[in-house]
Amino acid sequence: MRVFKFGGASVKDAEGVRNLLNVLSQTGTENTFLVVSAMGKTTNAMEAVVKAYFDDKPAVAGALDEVVSYHDAIARKLFPADGHPVHGRMRGLFEEVRGFLAWNKSPKYGFVYDQVVGYGELLSTTLVSAYLTDNGVANTWLDIRKYIKTDSNYRDVNVQWERTQEAISSLSPGKELFITQGFLGSDDNNFTTTLGREGSDYTAAIIAYCLNARSVTIWKDVPGVLNADPRYFEKASLLNRISYREAIELAFYGASVIHPKTLQPLQRKEIPLHVKSFLKPSDPGTTVGKGQGIEPQVPCFIVKKDQVLMRLSSLDFSFIVEDSIGDLFKLLHDYRMKVDMIQNSAISFSVCVDNKFGRLPELLQHLKGRFKVVHHENVSLYTIRHFNADAIRSLQDGREVLLEQRSKETVQLVVK
């Protein structure tokens, strides 16, 4: 048994769906479970529908019509005949969305979000399943909400593993291909829940764990996991192998590798994870699995831009000790600052944060009542795993280094 996951970029248009069939023609479909994300930027578009529902009711119809038009255009290229049953199934799904928005009485944003946004995956899998069937690939479409059971912490649920294991174990994958949605589950009341960002990867891992799969493959528009983001670094190179632990370390520092939530169930059963290109399916890609470090042994570069560096020192030169640091972390939590790096001495405390929610002015005002505060906005935090002197020099050249921190395998630089 193997699990394949195709993300939104792989099925963003009709050509992408055709290419998915091409990938399956090269890999085969026996003993395969297919997990598919919403098409292209559909999740963002459905989020716009939810936002309009709460902020601008008259705009809801227009926001949803954009999603309808996008999917209709793809469907008409894949199924030109007006009478094809997939068109009716698509209309039925959109009517369900409109119906929910009409009768819903809940004022809770998270609940409404999960009921609406999840239709992106229901639409994509409906289209893909029908296209595969029309092209001679027998498959069984499954509603994953019947199998992945969760609590009701909408938008960021916890999986109820025993119930999920029991439900998924009832399936008997064989020669026929299963196709289902990523990102979705359901609670005890059978309302739709979502697994959070990177939720489709997590879905693939949950299914693999419950079925004791031999592998999970995530199909992406890159050749595999690279040692650096090619948008910011020249000469990014492919990593052939990464250990589970190394992948989690890279993700912790901000690399867009694989979310730790996805890796944890795979690591427990030592199920290897492959990251491969859907454009070149015969290429080897990257394997994440049991083992040591990375191969090849090269520095890995990670950058977080638009950060804020704050240096706090006591007004009376007293020590910054446990109670002060505890208060500081509570404030950072209260003002929703994501902490990416800390460094402290006897009388100072430096922290690099992501001002994601725009509450920096409020936080600074609060801090200045107790500390001397110097802050730098729009800085970049660079992290190098497995650094060497050349790697550090490449980041220092032409940049002002505001803060540096090193451990045995990792160096971090905050630069302007």
N, C-alpha and C positions, 0 to 999 in steps of 0.2 A: 504494500500500500504506500502510495506517495501522495503528497499534497502540493498542488501548484497554486500560487497566488498571482493574479494579474491586477496591477494597480490602475488607477484612473488614466494615466498617460498611455497605457497600452491599449485602451479601448476608447480613446477620446473621439474617434470618428469611424466611419464605415471602413476605411482602410485598416484601421487598428483591429477591428473585429475580424476582418479577413486575414490579417497577419496572425491573430491568435489561432485561427484554424491552421495556418501554415506551421506554427510552432508545434501544435498537436500532431500534425501529419509527420513531423520529424521525430517527435519524442514518443509517439504512440499514446493510446488512451486507456489501456488496460490497467486496472487497479489504481485509478487516478481520481482524486477528489479536487475539483476546481473551485477556487474561491475568487470572486470577482468584485472589485470595488465599483463605486459610482463612476460614470463616464466623465473624463476630463475634469472640469471645474464644477461639476453638478452639485457637490456638497456645498461649495460656496454660494451657488445660486439658490439652493434650498434654504441656506441660512439667511439669505436676503428675504425670502418669503416669510420666514419666522419673524425677522426684524420688522418687516412691514406689518405683520399681524399685530404686533404689540405697539408699534410707533405710528403707523400710518395706514389704517385699514383700507382706504380706497386704493392704495398701491399694491395690495396683495394680488389682485387678479393679473395685473401687468407683470409682476415679478414671476408668478407661476406660469404665465403664457410664454415667457422666455424659455423656461425649462421645457415646456411642451414643444415649442418650435424646434429647439435644439435636438430633441430626441426624435421628433417626427422627420426631420431632415435626414438623420442617420438611418431611420427605419425605411424611408422611401428609397434610399440608395441600396439597402440590403434586400428589401422586399418590395420591388416596384409594383406588384399587383395590388390593387385597392382591396381586393377581397381576402387578402392574406389574414389569417386569424390573429397574427401578432398585433396588428393595428387595433383590433378590438380589445385585446388584453391590455395594451398600453392605455387606451382610453379609460378602461376600467380602473386602472391604478390611479390615474389623475382624478377620476371622479371620487375615489376614496379620499384623496387628499382634500379636495374641495368639501366633501361631506364632513370630514373631521373639523376643518376650520369653521364650518357653519354651525355645528352643534356643540363644539367644545365649550365647556364652562370653566375649565381650570385656568387660574391666573398664573400658574407656575411656568416660568420660562423654560426650565429644563425639561419638564414633562412635554410641553408642546414641541420643543426642539426635537426630542427623540421620536415623537409620533410622525413628524413631517419630514425631517432630513433623511431618515432611513429609506424613504422611497427611491432615493437615487440608486441604491443597490438593487432594489426590487426591479426597477426599470432596466438596469444594465444586464442583469442576469436573465431577464425575460427575453431581451433582444439576442443575447449571445446564445442562449439555449435554442431558440428558434432557428437561428442561422446555422448552428452546428447540425441540427436535425435535418434542415433542408439540404445540407451538403453531405449527408450520409453518415454523420457521426451520432450514433445513438447516445442519448444522455437522459438522465433523470434530474429534473429541477426540484430542488428542495428549498423549503422556507426555513432558514437557519434559526428563526425565532422559536421554532418548536423544539430545538435541540440544545441551544445554549441558554441556560437558565441563569438569571442574575438576581441581585437585589434591586431595590427601586431608587438607587442613588443616581438619578437620571443624568446623562452626559458623561458619567465616569463611574460606571457600575463595577461591582465585584462579582466575579463568577461564582456560582454555587456549583462547586466541582463535582460533588457526588451525584446530584441530579443531572448535570450535564453529561457526566461519564455514562450514566445509565441510559440516557436518551441516545447519545451518539453510538454507543456500543450496540444498540439495536439494529443499526444499519449493517448491511452485508455487502461492502464494495466488492465488485468483481470485474468482469470484462466491460460492463457498462459504465460509462462515465457519469459521475455525480457533479452537478454544478450548483453552487449556492452563493449566498451573499457574505461579504465581509462586513465587519463593523457592528453587526446587529445581534441582539438577544431579546429575551423577554422576561418580565418579572412574574411574581406569583399570580397577578391579576391578568396575565397575558397581554399587558401593554408592552409596546416596543421599547427597548432600551438600546443605548449605544455604548460602545466600549471605549470611547475616547479616541483622540487622534492616534494614528498608526493602528487603528482598531482592526483593519483588514488583515494586517500581518499577524496580529494577536489571534484573530479567528483561525487562521491557518495553523498556528501553533496549538491552539486548543483542540482542534480536530485531530491533528497529528498525535498529540498526547493521548487522547481518548481512544484512538484506533491503533496505537503503537506503530505508527507509520515508520517506514524505513528512511524517509527524508521529507524535507519541505524545500520547495524551490520558489523563490520570489523573483518574478520576471520584471526587469526594469529597463529604462532606456539608456543605461550605462553598462559598461562591460563587466561590472562587478563592484566590489568595494575598493575604493581608491584610497591612497595614503593622504590625499588632500583634495579639497574642493577645487575643481579646475576653473571655477569662476574667479577664484582669488589667488590661486597658486599655479605657476607654470610647471610643466613637466610632471603632472600627477601620474603616479604609476599604480598598476593593479596589484592588490594584495591577493596572493593565491590562496592562502589559508590564514585563518584567525581563530584563536581559541575563544570559547565562550567568555572567559574572564576578560580577555583583551577587548572583545567587542563591547562588553558592558563598561569597561574603563573608558573606551573611546566615546561611547554614548553619554557617559556621565559628564565628560568635558565638553559635550556639545556637538560631536560629530554626527552627521546624519547617516549613521550606519544602520543599526537595527535597534529598536527600542528594547530596553532591558525586560520590559513586561512580556515581550515576544520570546526572548531568549530563555527566560526562567523555566517554563514548562518543557522546552526542548532539552535544556541542560539536565533536568531531572531524569529524563529517560535516554540521554545521550543520543538524541535524534539529530543528525547533521542538517544544517541549513545551507542551501546553495543560493547565491545571488548571481543571476545570469541576465544576459541581454536578450530581450525579445526580438531585437533586430538581427542578432547573430546567435541563434539558439544552439548551434553546434560548438561555440566557443566554451572553454571550461568555466569561466567566471571565478567566483570566490566561494570557498567552503568555510563555514563557521562550525567548529566542532570541538571535540575533546582534544587537548594537546597543550602545547606551550607557545605563548607569544604569537608572533606573526611570521609569515614567510612571503616574500623575502624580508630580512631584517633591515628595514629602512625607517627613517624618522616619519612620524605621522603628524600632520599639521592640521590644527583646528582653529578657526577664528570665529569670535562673536563680536559683531560690530554694534555701534550705537549703545555702548555701555556707559555707566557712570562710576567714576572712582571717587570715593569719599575717604578723607583722612580725618579722624577724630582724635583729639587730645584733650586731656582733662584741663579745666580752667585753672586749677590750683596745683598742678604738677603732682597730684596724687596718683596712685597706681590705678590702672584699669584692671580690675580683678573680676572674679566670677559673677558677682551680683551686677556689676556694670555691664558685662558682656551679655548676661542673661536679659537685662533690660533692653539692650541694643537689638538683640535678635527678636524680641517681642515686638519692638517698633517696626523692624523690617517686615515682620509677618503682618502686622496690622496695616501697614501701608502697601502691602502686596508687592514687595520688592523681591525678585528672585536673586539669591546670592550665588555668585559664580566663583568668587575667590575671596579669601580673608587672610589677613596677616596682622599680628599684634605684637607689641612690645610692652614694657612696663607701663608707659604713659601714653601710648598711642594705639589706635586700632584703625586699620585700613580695610576697606571692603569694596569690591567691584560688583555692581548690581545691574540688573536689567530693569529699567524703568518702564516696563511694559504697559502699565496702567496709568502712566502720566501723573503720579502722585508725589513726585520728587519735591516740588516746592513746599507742600504740606509737611513732608518728613523733615526737610532742612529746617523749617521754622521750629519744629518740635525739638530737634537736636540742638539747635543753637542756644536753647535755654540752659543746657547742661554741659556742652562741650564747645571747644574751639573747632570749627569745621572748615576744611578746605575741600572743595570738590571740583572735579573735571568732568564735563559732559562730552558726549560724542567721541569717547575713546574706544579702542579696540583691545580685546583680550585674546592673545594668541597662546595656544597650548601646543607644545611639542612633546609627543610621546616618543621614547627611545631617541632622545636628542643627541646630537654631537656638536662640536664647535662650529662646523660649517652651517649647520641648520640654524643655530642661534644667530650667527653673524648675518645670515640672509634676512632675518627679521629686524635686526638692530640697525642695519645700514639705512641711513636717511630718516630714521624715526627717533623721536624722543621717548626714551623708556622712563615711564613714571614709577613703575613698580616691577620687581622681579622676584620670583619664588621658585626654588628648585627642590626636588626630591631625587631619589636615586634614578628614576626612569622618566620623570616628567619635569619640564620647565614651563613656567607661565610668565608672560610678559604683558604688562598693560602699557600701551603706547599711544601717542598722539599722532 
